[in-house]
Amino acid sequence: MKKLFVVVGILGVSAAATGWWLSSPKQASASYIMSVEAAFAQPDLANGELVFWAGGCASCHKAQPTGSEKPVTTEKSGPPVLAGGLGLETQFGTFVAPNISSDVDSGLGSWTASQFATAMVKGVSPSGRHYYPAFPYTSYTNMTERDVADLFAFLKTLPASTEKSKPHELGFPFSISRGMGLWKLLYLKQGPVIEVAGDDPVLLRGRYLTETLGHCGECHTPRNALGGWNRQEWFAGAIGAEPREEGPEIIPNITPHADGIESWSESDIDYALESGFTPDFDSLGSSMADVVANMARLPASDREAIAAYLKQVVPSRKNVISN
């Protein structure tokens, strides 16, 4: 019996050690970091601003107006102050967007380019802790080194805020971030989701803007019980977590299927992203209002590229409204 207990104990310790090793935070590769640091030495701030708006950074991280949980992304009084504070409700709890302003103590003013790169593509903080995927590093993991460097440089030009980041509101076991290491083994995948024919630069740009910078899949793709994407239903729509009196938030199918945007032309998609108006004379509301405010700042060629890519996505028959 003693031998049995010893064997069981050894197996238990071995399993725990293996789990601890597998769940350990991973840094960005040395070659990736070196490329980011080289690009950061001579940043392109104009490109950094474009990446900022394409990535929707202000939508989550902008300082919250008093008495409101919804940030305003249209800038009429100067550059955005990225003090954070927006609460993102999910089935796992409420994730609170942190301060990512240029403040040295409360924001990312003291971060290095290496630390920023690892946060963006690996979801790991400068202190070596896993970030939760409410921060869409599952999409950003495919960012180019140049875009990461330029975004970091641009963020450092924005106003500083001393507002302290608020903690997430998560219950056990989701409050243990170490477990995200195992989650990442399953769901943090590099490489495109949709293959595009040939090397068409418009489609490639549209895919990069949509899958990576714009992280459209984070909302428009259904997830399983563990919060991982169902890639077989890419962009097929989902049920949102935003509370509403009239019922659950419906995030629509944006594939070229009858349940989605089959009837929309590329021009319709382009115009909707710029103006917020659909071909049916409806308006894009809820969180899409923020997306439109961001997309309207991009050059027309980028919105056209997004439209071209969306029309190439495999149509999905999933209709979340009927589910």
Disulfide bonds with the S-S distance in Angstrom:
none
